[in-house]
Amino acid sequence: MSQTDVLFLVVFLILLSSLIVFVVQFVRSRRGGTDEDRGGWWEGPWGDDPKR
């Protein structure tokens, strides 16, 4: 693997991760609702604790 290949791979991974972050943020913003209404993906149906 030459230095050019490594550089291309690093740039490709940075662009891919940036695209994934952009798409995730766009999809989350299109779902609507407030931040209080929406829990994170880790908060399943068991997250019905009373809010303070």
mmCIF file of the N, C-alpha and C atoms, coordinates in Angstrom:
data_MODEL
# 
_entry.id   MODEL 
# 
loop_
_atom_site.group_PDB 
_atom_site.id 
_atom_site.type_symbol 
_atom_site.label_atom_id 
_atom_site.label_alt_id 
_atom_site.label_comp_id 
_atom_site.label_asym_id 
_atom_site.label_entity_id 
_atom_site.label_seq_id 
_atom_site.pdbx_PDB_ins_code 
_atom_site.Cartn_x 
_atom_site.Cartn_y 
_atom_site.Cartn_z 
_atom_site.occupancy 
_atom_site.B_iso_or_equiv 
_atom_site.pdbx_formal_charge 
_atom_site.auth_seq_id 
_atom_site.auth_comp_id 
_atom_site.auth_asym_id 
_atom_site.auth_atom_id 
_atom_site.pdbx_PDB_model_num 
ATOM 1   N N  . MET A 1 1  ? 0.843   -1.183 0.000  1.00 0.00 ? 1  MET A N  1 
ATOM 2   C CA . MET A 1 1  ? 0.000   0.000  0.000  1.00 0.00 ? 1  MET A CA 1 
ATOM 3   C C  . MET A 1 1  ? 0.886   1.244  0.000  1.00 0.00 ? 1  MET A C  1 
ATOM 4   N N  . SER A 1 2  ? 0.670   2.077  -0.989 1.00 0.00 ? 2  SER A N  1 
ATOM 5   C CA . SER A 1 2  ? 1.493   3.275  -1.060 1.00 0.00 ? 2  SER A CA 1 
ATOM 6   C C  . SER A 1 2  ? 0.867   4.399  -0.229 1.00 0.00 ? 2  SER A C  1 
ATOM 7   N N  . GLN A 1 3  ? 1.614   5.473  -0.104 1.00 0.00 ? 3  GLN A N  1 
ATOM 8   C CA . GLN A 1 3  ? 1.161   6.608  0.686  1.00 0.00 ? 3  GLN A CA 1 
ATOM 9   C C  . GLN A 1 3  ? -0.089  7.240  0.063  1.00 0.00 ? 3  GLN A C  1 
ATOM 10  N N  . THR A 1 4  ? -0.181  7.219  -1.245 1.00 0.00 ? 4  THR A N  1 
ATOM 11  C CA . THR A 1 4  ? -1.352  7.765  -1.935 1.00 0.00 ? 4  THR A CA 1 
ATOM 12  C C  . THR A 1 4  ? -2.610  6.955  -1.625 1.00 0.00 ? 4  THR A C  1 
ATOM 13  N N  . ASP A 1 5  ? -2.455  5.632  -1.571 1.00 0.00 ? 5  ASP A N  1 
ATOM 14  C CA . ASP A 1 5  ? -3.593  4.772  -1.244 1.00 0.00 ? 5  ASP A CA 1 
ATOM 15  C C  . ASP A 1 5  ? -4.090  5.022  0.171  1.00 0.00 ? 5  ASP A C  1 
ATOM 16  N N  . VAL A 1 6  ? -3.170  5.190  1.107  1.00 0.00 ? 6  VAL A N  1 
ATOM 17  C CA . VAL A 1 6  ? -3.546  5.450  2.495  1.00 0.00 ? 6  VAL A CA 1 
ATOM 18  C C  . VAL A 1 6  ? -4.251  6.798  2.601  1.00 0.00 ? 6  VAL A C  1 
ATOM 19  N N  . LEU A 1 7  ? -3.726  7.801  1.923  1.00 0.00 ? 7  LEU A N  1 
ATOM 20  C CA . LEU A 1 7  ? -4.352  9.118  1.940  1.00 0.00 ? 7  LEU A CA 1 
ATOM 21  C C  . LEU A 1 7  ? -5.764  9.061  1.352  1.00 0.00 ? 7  LEU A C  1 
ATOM 22  N N  . PHE A 1 8  ? -5.930  8.356  0.247  1.00 0.00 ? 8  PHE A N  1 
ATOM 23  C CA . PHE A 1 8  ? -7.247  8.210  -0.366 1.00 0.00 ? 8  PHE A CA 1 
ATOM 24  C C  . PHE A 1 8  ? -8.208  7.500  0.585  1.00 0.00 ? 8  PHE A C  1 
ATOM 25  N N  . LEU A 1 9  ? -7.742  6.467  1.253  1.00 0.00 ? 9  LEU A N  1 
ATOM 26  C CA . LEU A 1 9  ? -8.581  5.726  2.190  1.00 0.00 ? 9  LEU A CA 1 
ATOM 27  C C  . LEU A 1 9  ? -9.016  6.606  3.363  1.00 0.00 ? 9  LEU A C  1 
ATOM 28  N N  . VAL A 1 10 ? -8.101  7.382  3.903  1.00 0.00 ? 10 VAL A N  1 
ATOM 29  C CA . VAL A 1 10 ? -8.424  8.273  5.026  1.00 0.00 ? 10 VAL A CA 1 
ATOM 30  C C  . VAL A 1 10 ? -9.435  9.332  4.596  1.00 0.00 ? 10 VAL A C  1 
ATOM 31  N N  . VAL A 1 11 ? -9.221  9.956  3.449  1.00 0.00 ? 11 VAL A N  1 
ATOM 32  C CA . VAL A 1 11 ? -10.153 10.973 2.953  1.00 0.00 ? 11 VAL A CA 1 
ATOM 33  C C  . VAL A 1 11 ? -11.521 10.363 2.680  1.00 0.00 ? 11 VAL A C  1 
ATOM 34  N N  . PHE A 1 12 ? -11.543 9.165  2.112  1.00 0.00 ? 12 PHE A N  1 
ATOM 35  C CA . PHE A 1 12 ? -12.804 8.477  1.841  1.00 0.00 ? 12 PHE A CA 1 
ATOM 36  C C  . PHE A 1 12 ? -13.553 8.181  3.137  1.00 0.00 ? 12 PHE A C  1 
ATOM 37  N N  . LEU A 1 13 ? -12.869 7.717  4.161  1.00 0.00 ? 13 LEU A N  1 
ATOM 38  C CA . LEU A 1 13 ? -13.520 7.418  5.436  1.00 0.00 ? 13 LEU A CA 1 
ATOM 39  C C  . LEU A 1 13 ? -14.048 8.684  6.110  1.00 0.00 ? 13 LEU A C  1 
ATOM 40  N N  . ILE A 1 14 ? -13.307 9.773  6.025  1.00 0.00 ? 14 ILE A N  1 
ATOM 41  C CA . ILE A 1 14 ? -13.767 11.042 6.602  1.00 0.00 ? 14 ILE A CA 1 
ATOM 42  C C  . ILE A 1 14 ? -15.022 11.519 5.879  1.00 0.00 ? 14 ILE A C  1 
ATOM 43  N N  . LEU A 1 15 ? -15.024 11.468 4.557  1.00 0.00 ? 15 LEU A N  1 
ATOM 44  C CA . LEU A 1 15 ? -16.200 11.896 3.795  1.00 0.00 ? 15 LEU A CA 1 
ATOM 45  C C  . LEU A 1 15 ? -17.397 10.986 4.059  1.00 0.00 ? 15 LEU A C  1 
ATOM 46  N N  . LEU A 1 16 ? -17.173 9.698  4.159  1.00 0.00 ? 16 LEU A N  1 
ATOM 47  C CA . LEU A 1 16 ? -18.255 8.761  4.434  1.00 0.00 ? 16 LEU A CA 1 
ATOM 48  C C  . LEU A 1 16 ? -18.856 8.993  5.807  1.00 0.00 ? 16 LEU A C  1 
ATOM 49  N N  . SER A 1 17 ? -18.029 9.184  6.806  1.00 0.00 ? 17 SER A N  1 
ATOM 50  C CA . SER A 1 17 ? -18.557 9.425  8.157  1.00 0.00 ? 17 SER A CA 1 
ATOM 51  C C  . SER A 1 17 ? -19.290 10.767 8.224  1.00 0.00 ? 17 SER A C  1 
ATOM 52  N N  . SER A 1 18 ? -18.800 11.776 7.515  1.00 0.00 ? 18 SER A N  1 
ATOM 53  C CA . SER A 1 18 ? -19.492 13.064 7.481  1.00 0.00 ? 18 SER A CA 1 
ATOM 54  C C  . SER A 1 18 ? -20.860 12.934 6.819  1.00 0.00 ? 18 SER A C  1 
ATOM 55  N N  . LEU A 1 19 ? -20.934 12.168 5.752  1.00 0.00 ? 19 LEU A N  1 
ATOM 56  C CA . LEU A 1 19 ? -22.205 11.948 5.077  1.00 0.00 ? 19 LEU A CA 1 
ATOM 57  C C  . LEU A 1 19 ? -23.188 11.214 5.981  1.00 0.00 ? 19 LEU A C  1 
ATOM 58  N N  . ILE A 1 20 ? -22.711 10.215 6.694  1.00 0.00 ? 20 ILE A N  1 
ATOM 59  C CA . ILE A 1 20 ? -23.585 9.467  7.599  1.00 0.00 ? 20 ILE A CA 1 
ATOM 60  C C  . ILE A 1 20 ? -24.114 10.367 8.708  1.00 0.00 ? 20 ILE A C  1 
ATOM 61  N N  . VAL A 1 21 ? -23.250 11.199 9.284  1.00 0.00 ? 21 VAL A N  1 
ATOM 62  C CA . VAL A 1 21 ? -23.689 12.125 10.335 1.00 0.00 ? 21 VAL A CA 1 
ATOM 63  C C  . VAL A 1 21 ? -24.710 13.105 9.787  1.00 0.00 ? 21 VAL A C  1 
ATOM 64  N N  . PHE A 1 22 ? -24.504 13.626 8.593  1.00 0.00 ? 22 PHE A N  1 
ATOM 65  C CA . PHE A 1 22 ? -25.444 14.566 7.985  1.00 0.00 ? 22 PHE A CA 1 
ATOM 66  C C  . PHE A 1 22 ? -26.804 13.909 7.770  1.00 0.00 ? 22 PHE A C  1 
ATOM 67  N N  . VAL A 1 23 ? -26.818 12.689 7.243  1.00 0.00 ? 23 VAL A N  1 
ATOM 68  C CA . VAL A 1 23 ? -28.079 11.990 6.982  1.00 0.00 ? 23 VAL A CA 1 
ATOM 69  C C  . VAL A 1 23 ? -28.814 11.709 8.289  1.00 0.00 ? 23 VAL A C  1 
ATOM 70  N N  . VAL A 1 24 ? -28.098 11.277 9.317  1.00 0.00 ? 24 VAL A N  1 
ATOM 71  C CA . VAL A 1 24 ? -28.736 10.991 10.606 1.00 0.00 ? 24 VAL A CA 1 
ATOM 72  C C  . VAL A 1 24 ? -29.341 12.259 11.194 1.00 0.00 ? 24 VAL A C  1 
ATOM 73  N N  . GLN A 1 25 ? -28.628 13.365 11.148 1.00 0.00 ? 25 GLN A N  1 
ATOM 74  C CA . GLN A 1 25 ? -29.164 14.619 11.673 1.00 0.00 ? 25 GLN A CA 1 
ATOM 75  C C  . GLN A 1 25 ? -30.375 15.079 10.866 1.00 0.00 ? 25 GLN A C  1 
ATOM 76  N N  . PHE A 1 26 ? -30.344 14.901 9.560  1.00 0.00 ? 26 PHE A N  1 
ATOM 77  C CA . PHE A 1 26 ? -31.463 15.302 8.714  1.00 0.00 ? 26 PHE A CA 1 
ATOM 78  C C  . PHE A 1 26 ? -32.700 14.471 9.027  1.00 0.00 ? 26 PHE A C  1 
ATOM 79  N N  . VAL A 1 27 ? -32.527 13.166 9.172  1.00 0.00 ? 27 VAL A N  1 
ATOM 80  C CA . VAL A 1 27 ? -33.661 12.292 9.466  1.00 0.00 ? 27 VAL A CA 1 
ATOM 81  C C  . VAL A 1 27 ? -34.231 12.611 10.840 1.00 0.00 ? 27 VAL A C  1 
ATOM 82  N N  . ARG A 1 28 ? -33.378 12.871 11.817 1.00 0.00 ? 28 ARG A N  1 
ATOM 83  C CA . ARG A 1 28 ? -33.873 13.196 13.159 1.00 0.00 ? 28 ARG A CA 1 
ATOM 84  C C  . ARG A 1 28 ? -34.638 14.511 13.167 1.00 0.00 ? 28 ARG A C  1 
ATOM 85  N N  . SER A 1 29 ? -34.197 15.479 12.364 1.00 0.00 ? 29 SER A N  1 
ATOM 86  C CA . SER A 1 29 ? -34.886 16.768 12.348 1.00 0.00 ? 29 SER A CA 1 
ATOM 87  C C  . SER A 1 29 ? -36.224 16.667 11.622 1.00 0.00 ? 29 SER A C  1 
ATOM 88  N N  . ARG A 1 30 ? -36.368 15.720 10.693 1.00 0.00 ? 30 ARG A N  1 
ATOM 89  C CA . ARG A 1 30 ? -37.622 15.576 9.950  1.00 0.00 ? 30 ARG A CA 1 
ATOM 90  C C  . ARG A 1 30 ? -38.686 14.835 10.743 1.00 0.00 ? 30 ARG A C  1 
ATOM 91  N N  . ARG A 1 31 ? -38.303 14.146 11.827 1.00 0.00 ? 31 ARG A N  1 
ATOM 92  C CA . ARG A 1 31 ? -39.272 13.375 12.592 1.00 0.00 ? 31 ARG A CA 1 
ATOM 93  C C  . ARG A 1 31 ? -40.224 14.264 13.366 1.00 0.00 ? 31 ARG A C  1 
ATOM 94  N N  . GLY A 1 32 ? -39.839 15.487 13.648 1.00 0.00 ? 32 GLY A N  1 
ATOM 95  C CA . GLY A 1 32 ? -40.705 16.424 14.354 1.00 0.00 ? 32 GLY A CA 1 
ATOM 96  C C  . GLY A 1 32 ? -40.756 16.139 15.838 1.00 0.00 ? 32 GLY A C  1 
ATOM 97  N N  . GLY A 1 33 ? -41.559 16.940 16.541 1.00 0.00 ? 33 GLY A N  1 
ATOM 98  C CA . GLY A 1 33 ? -41.655 16.794 17.981 1.00 0.00 ? 33 GLY A CA 1 
ATOM 99  C C  . GLY A 1 33 ? -40.544 17.567 18.664 1.00 0.00 ? 33 GLY A C  1 
ATOM 100 N N  . THR A 1 34 ? -40.694 17.688 19.968 1.00 0.00 ? 34 THR A N  1 
ATOM 101 C CA . THR A 1 34 ? -39.680 18.396 20.733 1.00 0.00 ? 34 THR A CA 1 
ATOM 102 C C  . THR A 1 34 ? -38.691 17.395 21.292 1.00 0.00 ? 34 THR A C  1 
ATOM 103 N N  . ASP A 1 35 ? -37.616 17.924 21.847 1.00 0.00 ? 35 ASP A N  1 
ATOM 104 C CA . ASP A 1 35 ? -36.615 17.042 22.440 1.00 0.00 ? 35 ASP A CA 1 
ATOM 105 C C  . ASP A 1 35 ? -37.169 16.341 23.676 1.00 0.00 ? 35 ASP A C  1 
ATOM 106 N N  . GLU A 1 36 ? -38.123 16.971 24.358 1.00 0.00 ? 36 GLU A N  1 
ATOM 107 C CA . GLU A 1 36 ? -38.726 16.344 25.533 1.00 0.00 ? 36 GLU A CA 1 
ATOM 108 C C  . GLU A 1 36 ? -39.583 15.148 25.127 1.00 0.00 ? 36 GLU A C  1 
ATOM 109 N N  . ASP A 1 37 ? -40.238 15.242 23.970 1.00 0.00 ? 37 ASP A N  1 
ATOM 110 C CA . ASP A 1 37 ? -41.106 14.152 23.516 1.00 0.00 ? 37 ASP A CA 1 
ATOM 111 C C  . ASP A 1 37 ? -40.304 12.964 23.015 1.00 0.00 ? 37 ASP A C  1 
ATOM 112 N N  . ARG A 1 38 ? -39.146 13.247 22.462 1.00 0.00 ? 38 ARG A N  1 
ATOM 113 C CA . ARG A 1 38 ? -38.365 12.182 21.837 1.00 0.00 ? 38 ARG A CA 1 
ATOM 114 C C  . ARG A 1 38 ? -37.264 11.731 22.768 1.00 0.00 ? 38 ARG A C  1 
ATOM 115 N N  . GLY A 1 39 ? -37.223 10.446 23.038 1.00 0.00 ? 39 GLY A N  1 
ATOM 116 C CA . GLY A 1 39 ? -36.095 9.891  23.760 1.00 0.00 ? 39 GLY A CA 1 
ATOM 117 C C  . GLY A 1 39 ? -35.065 9.425  22.753 1.00 0.00 ? 39 GLY A C  1 
ATOM 118 N N  . GLY A 1 40 ? -33.925 9.043  23.244 1.00 0.00 ? 40 GLY A N  1 
ATOM 119 C CA . GLY A 1 40 ? -32.911 8.504  22.358 1.00 0.00 ? 40 GLY A CA 1 
ATOM 120 C C  . GLY A 1 40 ? -33.274 7.089  21.943 1.00 0.00 ? 40 GLY A C  1 
ATOM 121 N N  . TRP A 1 41 ? -32.538 6.562  20.985 1.00 0.00 ? 41 TRP A N  1 
ATOM 122 C CA . TRP A 1 41 ? -32.830 5.214  20.510 1.00 0.00 ? 41 TRP A CA 1 
ATOM 123 C C  . TRP A 1 41 ? -32.589 4.187  21.600 1.00 0.00 ? 41 TRP A C  1 
ATOM 124 N N  . TRP A 1 42 ? -31.775 4.547  22.624 1.00 0.00 ? 42 TRP A N  1 
ATOM 125 C CA . TRP A 1 42 ? -31.484 3.606  23.699 1.00 0.00 ? 42 TRP A CA 1 
ATOM 126 C C  . TRP A 1 42 ? -32.615 3.572  24.732 1.00 0.00 ? 42 TRP A C  1 
ATOM 127 N N  . GLU A 1 43 ? -33.522 4.543  24.672 1.00 0.00 ? 43 GLU A N  1 
ATOM 128 C CA . GLU A 1 43 ? -34.626 4.576  25.619 1.00 0.00 ? 43 GLU A CA 1 
ATOM 129 C C  . GLU A 1 43 ? -35.806 3.839  25.020 1.00 0.00 ? 43 GLU A C  1 
ATOM 130 N N  . GLY A 1 44 ? -35.946 2.610  25.376 1.00 0.00 ? 44 GLY A N  1 
ATOM 131 C CA . GLY A 1 44 ? -37.028 1.802  24.854 1.00 0.00 ? 44 GLY A CA 1 
ATOM 132 C C  . GLY A 1 44 ? -38.321 2.058  25.604 1.00 0.00 ? 44 GLY A C  1 
ATOM 133 N N  . PRO A 1 45 ? -39.276 1.158  25.506 1.00 0.00 ? 45 PRO A N  1 
ATOM 134 C CA . PRO A 1 45 ? -40.546 1.335  26.204 1.00 0.00 ? 45 PRO A CA 1 
ATOM 135 C C  . PRO A 1 45 ? -40.391 1.294  27.710 1.00 0.00 ? 45 PRO A C  1 
ATOM 136 N N  . TRP A 1 46 ? -39.219 0.864  28.178 1.00 0.00 ? 46 TRP A N  1 
ATOM 137 C CA . TRP A 1 46 ? -38.987 0.815  29.623 1.00 0.00 ? 46 TRP A CA 1 
ATOM 138 C C  . TRP A 1 46 ? -38.592 2.186  30.154 1.00 0.00 ? 46 TRP A C  1 
ATOM 139 N N  . GLY A 1 47 ? -38.452 3.199  29.315 1.00 0.00 ? 47 GLY A N  1 
ATOM 140 C CA . GLY A 1 47 ? -38.035 4.522  29.750 1.00 0.00 ? 47 GLY A CA 1 
ATOM 141 C C  . GLY A 1 47 ? -39.192 5.402  30.155 1.00 0.00 ? 47 GLY A C  1 
ATOM 142 N N  . ASP A 1 48 ? -40.180 4.862  30.840 1.00 0.00 ? 48 ASP A N  1 
ATOM 143 C CA . ASP A 1 48 ? -41.364 5.636  31.226 1.00 0.00 ? 48 ASP A CA 1 
ATOM 144 C C  . ASP A 1 48 ? -41.232 6.209  32.628 1.00 0.00 ? 48 ASP A C  1 
ATOM 145 N N  . ASP A 1 49 ? -40.026 6.512  33.039 1.00 0.00 ? 49 ASP A N  1 
ATOM 146 C CA . ASP A 1 49 ? -39.807 7.092  34.356 1.00 0.00 ? 49 ASP A CA 1 
ATOM 147 C C  . ASP A 1 49 ? -40.385 8.494  34.384 1.00 0.00 ? 49 ASP A C  1 
ATOM 148 N N  . PRO A 1 50 ? -40.919 8.924  35.526 1.00 0.00 ? 50 PRO A N  1 
ATOM 149 C CA . PRO A 1 50 ? -41.456 10.292 35.592 1.00 0.00 ? 50 PRO A CA 1 
ATOM 150 C C  . PRO A 1 50 ? -40.347 11.325 35.423 1.00 0.00 ? 50 PRO A C  1 
ATOM 151 N N  . LYS A 1 51 ? -40.644 12.383 34.703 1.00 0.00 ? 51 LYS A N  1 
ATOM 152 C CA . LYS A 1 51 ? -39.660 13.429 34.463 1.00 0.00 ? 51 LYS A CA 1 
ATOM 153 C C  . LYS A 1 51 ? -39.689 14.423 35.621 1.00 0.00 ? 51 LYS A C  1 
ATOM 154 N N  . ARG A 1 52 ? -38.528 14.952 35.927 1.00 0.00 ? 52 ARG A N  1 
ATOM 155 C CA . ARG A 1 52 ? -38.439 15.902 37.035 1.00 0.00 ? 52 ARG A CA 1 
ATOM 156 C C  . ARG A 1 52 ? -38.760 17.290 36.586 1.00 0.00 ? 52 ARG A C  1 
# 
